[in-house]
Amino acid sequence: MSRMSSRDRLEQALARIADPKGEGARACLTVYADSAKAAADAADARTKAGQPIGPLDGVIVSIKDLFDVKGEVTRAGSKVLVSEGLVAKTDAPVIARLKAAGAVVAAKTNMSEFAFSGVGANPHYGTPGNPFDRARVPGGSTSGGAVAVADGMCEIAIGTDTGGSTRIPAALCGIVGWKPSKQRVPTDGAFPLSFTLDSIGPMAKSVADCALADAIMAGQKPAAVEPASLSGLRFGIWHGVPFDGADSTVTASWTAAVGRLTKAGVKFSDETIGLVDEMAQLNAKGGFSPTEAFALHRERLKRDGAGIDSMIRARIERGGTVPAYDYIDMTTGRRRLVQAMDARFDNLDVLVLPTVPIVAPKTADMAVADEFGRKNAMLLRNTSMINFFDLCAISLPLPRDGGLSTGLMLVGRNGSDAKLFSIAAAVEKLLAG
């Protein structure tokens, strides 16, 4: 973090949010200027007295629009929820933990409605432009958070990840995105998409900052991340589906990264994972996100379905066709596949694959239903497998030659979060060198 005072850094962030030429109005739906200034001043006073709370004290944070904040309606990127007017009685546990650690919450950030898209488009509140081409989407569903980090509106953005919602926008916006082992961080007080798959993770410009926020949200004492020695580490390249339809920009950046890792002594193996076919067969029954989202929204669809983004509404409605026996089959089948995938890590340190197989699509193209569906599926494909198999993962930005951003995804077995952070820190350092 910068050695500037928290208040000075906050003022810079607020100025970027307020800049009419920037993306602040689309990226940040609520700005907590007064309370943030008070929190920043308090953090600076503690620092001056030599009594900071910890390494997150005074850090400028944004939170996704689906987190409960006491006294506010939790919008989740929707105008329907605003009209319902349900006010949160308490802060979500992760927000309370961040504030208790001294985090300065500057804004609530935009998102795909109900967190149900990897594109990041929102017709109700606007779609923030991609940092590398404002005519392109930022990725979703934590769209505003990724743009806020990339554009200097905050230092760490807190999002959720059900099928890639921190990692996809991180990859498209050139930052780091983290998906923890699901059980590490409580999801209470976060408006749900899928109770089975939801997790909460940070985005930032460094692995170290993501690790810091993750530790606080997990209720752990944060510690400095020591980069692992890459020489001799076993990286399994997840071949097959993750590379299907990959565009030339992704392929070129991927190939260059593997070359650098090979020179650093990483031992690569080719991994073709047949479990993906079994996953696809189970998901063909309807999938967890549509089915669980429909259970949550079924009365809302009857009451005010026209007020929901048509692209999102269509995805939710598909969940209404899934019979209970298929949902049970998905649940029991997934449990078996999660155990089988875990065993694949007995001889690997991490699996590695492109975070997304394509660069950011153009925002205008996402208004066409067929194109939205195709690109959304491509953006979600690689990352959503990680949630299904109950793993932890991180997306690192790959070096780019003036073009659009791509990401490298490192995947660890469930519970190996500390190890994965250490490996990611080493890879980050290598790619930046």
N, C-alpha and C positions, 0 to 999 in steps of 0.2 A: 504494500500500500504506500501511497505518497506520504512524505513527511509534512505536507501541508496540514493545517488544522482541519478538523472535521467540518467546522463551519464554513471554511473557505472552499473545501471540496464540495460541500453541499450547495453552496451558492453557485458554483460552476455547473453542477448538475441541474439545478433549478433553472438556470439561464438557458441551458440547452433544451430543457423541456418546454420552456416558454418561447423559444425562438420560432417565429412564424414561418421561417424558411425551412425549418427542420421537421422531424416526424413526431415531435412531442405530443401534439394534439391527438394523433392516432395511436401512439405507443402507450401513453399514460392517461388512463381514464379518470383517475382521482389523484390529485396532488396534495400531499400533506405538508404544505409549506410551513405552517406555523408550528405544528407539533414536531416536525423534523428539525426545525431550527432550534427548538428548545432541547431536543435530544442531542443534537450536535454540540450545543453549548455546554450541556451537562457532561458530555464525553470529554470535551476539551478541558473542562475544569478538573475532572478526575485525572486526566493526563498531566496537567500542570502541577497537580498535587502529588504526582507520583503514585497514584492509586487507580490505574485503569482496571476495569473489570476483567479484561482479557483481550485476546488478539482481534476480536470482532468489535471491540468498543470504538464507536465513532465511524464505523464502516457504513457507506451509503448503500442501502438495499432497496430493491423494488420487490413487490409481491404480486403474484398472478391474481387476476380479478375474481377467482373462485375461492379465495381464502376468507374465512369469517374474520371480520374486525368488529369488535363490540360497538353496537349502536348503529351499524350500517347494514343496508340491504346487500346481500351477497349476489352480485349480478351474474357471474359466470359468463360474461360476454353476451348476455341476453337482455332484451327489453321486456320479455314476458316475465322474468323473475322480478324486474323492477316494478312492474304493474301489480305483482302479487304482494309486494311490500313486506316480505318476511325479514325482520331485523335480527341480526346476530346478537345473542345475549352475552357472548364472551369471545375473546380472540381464539382463533385456532391454536392448538398446542404449539405448533411449530412457530407461529408468529409470536406467541408469548415467550418462547424460549429465545428467539432472536432478540426481542426487545430487552429481555432480562440480561442478555449478553452484551447489551450496549449498542446494538444495531440501530442505525438511523433509517427508519422506514420513510422513504421519500414519496413513493407513489404506488398505486395499484395499476397493473399493466394489462393491456388489451390481450385478447385471446380468441381463438375459434369458439363459437358459441357452444356451450356445454363441454368444451375441450374435445370435440368430436371431429377433428380433421388435422391432417398433417400439413395442410396448405398454409393455414394461418389467416385466411381471408375472413373478414367480418363485415357483412353488409349493413349492420346496425350502427357501428361506431367507426367505421373506416378500417382500411387495411394499411398498417405501417409499411413503408417501402423498404425493400432490401438495401442494406448499407452499400452494396457494390453496384446496384442498379435499381433505382427507386421505382422503376416500372415493373419490377419483379416482386414476388411474394417473399416474406421473411421465413416461411415455414411455420408450422404450428404443432401443437396448439398454443404453446407459450410464445406467441409471436411478438407481443409488445415487450416482453422481458428481454428477448434476444436483441432486439433493436435498441432497447434502452442501454444495455451493456455496451454494444458495439458503438453507439453514438455518444457515450459518456454521460448518459442520464442517471446512471447508478454504477456501482462497482460490482455488485452481485445481484442477480435476479433469481428469485425463488419461483420455481414452476412445479408442474406435475408432469408425470410421464406414465401414460397408460399403454402407449404403443410407440413411443418415441418423441413425446411432446417437449422434452428438453433437448434431446440429442439432434432431432431434425432441424429446428431453428438454429441451434448452435452451429451445425455443419454449414447451413446456408448463409449464416451471418458472420462466419469467421471467428467464432469463440469456442470455449470449452463447455460441454454439456454433460451432466452426470446423472445416471440413473442408479440409485442404490439397490442393494438387496431389499426387497419389499418390506420385510419385517423390521428394518432398522428405524424407520421414521414413521411416527403415527400420522395417519391420514384423517383423523377426526377434524372436523371443522374445515375440510376442503370439499367443495361441492363435488359429488362423485360422478364418474362416468361408468367405471366398471369396478365393483367391489373386489373382484378377483384380481384385477391387473393394475389398479392404480398404485402409483408410488410418487414420492415427493423428492425433487432434487434441485440443485442450484445450477446456474450458468454464470460464467465469469470469463475474464481474459486469461486466467491461469488455472492450472491444476491445483496449486496451493490454495487459492481462494475458494475453489469448489470444495476442497477437503475441509477447510475451516468451517464453512457454512453447514456442510453435511454433518460434521461432528456435533455442532451446536444443536441442530435439529434432531439428531439422534440421542441427545441427552448425554453426550460424552464430552470429556475434556479434550479440547483440540490440541494437537501436537504437530510440530513441523513434519512435513512429508520429506523423507529421505529418498532421493532417486535410487532405484535399483541399479545394479550392474547389468547391462544388457547382454554382455557376453555370455553365451551358453543358455540364455533363456529360450524356452520352447514355445514358439508362436505357431499355432495352427491356422493356416489360411482356410477360411470357410468357403470352399469352392461350390459351384453349382448355382443355386437360386440367387444368392446375393449379387452375382455378376451378370445375371440375365438382363439384357437391355441397357447395360451401363453405357453412358455417353462418353465421348472422346475426352472431355475435360476430366471426368472422374477417373477414367482408365489411365490417363497420363500422370495425374497426380499420385494415384495409387502405385503405379509402377516405380515412380521416382522414390517414393517413401520406402517401399520394400527394398529397393537397392541400397538406400542409406542404412536401413536396419541390418541388412545382410553384412555390410561392411563393418558394422558395429559388433558383429559376432552373434547376432540372433540366429537361432537354429529354426528354420522354417520346415513345416510339414504340410502336405496337402490333405485337407480333411473334407471328405464328402459325407454329409450327414443325412442318412436316410430317414432319420426321425422327422425331418422337415415334411416329407411326404405324408407321414402319419398325422402330423399337425394339421396339414392342409385338409386331410380327410375329416378330421374332427371339426375344424372350423367351417367346413362346408355345411355342417348342420345349422349354422347360423352365427357362430362366434360369440364370445363372451360380451364384448362391448355393446353390440346392438341389442342383445337379449337383455342384459342387465339395465341398459339405458331405457329400453322400452318399459321394463317393470317400474322404473323410477318415474318416467314421464307419461305413462299411458293416460292418466286423467288430464294432464296438462295438454296433451295432444287433442283430446276431445274438446277441451275448454277453449284453448287458444292456439291451436296448431298453426293457424295462418300467420301468427306472429313470430314463428320460428324460421330461421334461415332455411329455405327450401332444400338446399343441399344437405344440411344437417338433418332436417326432418325426415327426408327420404331414408337416410341411414338408420335412424331410430326406428322408423316404422317397419323396417325389415325384421327387426327383432321380435315383432309381434306375431310372426308366423312360426316361431320356434316352439314346438311342444315340450312339455316338462320332461318327457323321457329323453329327448335329444339333449336337453340342457344337462341332465344327470349324466348321460353318456359322455358329454364333453368334460364334465368335472372329473369323473373317475378316470377317463382316458388321459386327461392332462396330467393327473397325479402320476400315472405310470410313466409318461414321457418325460416329465421333469426329473424323475429318478434316473431314467436311462441317460438323459443328457448330462446330468451331474457326473456320471461315471466316465464320460468322455474327457473330463479334466484330470483324470488320474495320471495321465502322461503328458499333460500340457500345462503351461503357466497361464496362457490366455489364448482365446480365439481372436482372430483379427479379420476384418472385412470393411468394405466401404460403408460409411454411415448411411448414405443415400446413394442410389445408383445414377441420379440425374442432378443437374444444377437447378437452381430456383426457376420455376416456371414464371411466365409473364402473368401479371395480375389480371389483365384484360381477358386472357384465355380462360381464366377460372370462372367466368360468368356462364360458360357453356357447360351444361350438365355432364355430357359425355367426356369432355376434356377434363373437367374437374375430377370425375370419377377415376379416370385413367391415371392422371398425375398424382392424385391423392393416394391411390393404391401403390404406385411406385415409390413415393416418398416414405410411406409407412412400412413397406415390405420388409426391409432388413432390420429395422429397429424393433418392429412389433414381435419378431421371433424371440427377442431377448426377454420381453415381458411374459410371453407364453411359457417359455422354459424356466422362468423364475431365476434369472441370472442378474448380475450387476454389470454395468457397462459405462464407458465414457467415450465421448466423441472429441477428438482433437482436430483443430483446424490444420489443413495441409498447406504447405507453401504454394502460393499462386503467383503466376506471372502476369499480374494486372488484370486477370479475368475474374470469373465468378468463383465463389468459395466452395470447397469440398471438404469432407471430413473423413478421418480414419477412426474406426471404432474398435476399441479394445474391450474384450468381454471376459469376465471372470466367473467362476462358479459362485453360487449363492453363499454369502458369508465371507467372501474373500476381499471385501471392500478395501481394507488397509493395504493388502498386497497389490491390488489393482491400482490404487492411487500411486503407490511407489513406482510401479512399472510405467504408469502414464507420465509421471514426472520425468522419468528418464527419457521416454520417447519424445516428450515435449521439448526437452533440452536439446536432443539430437536434431529434431526437425527445425529448431530455431537457429541452429549453428551454421 
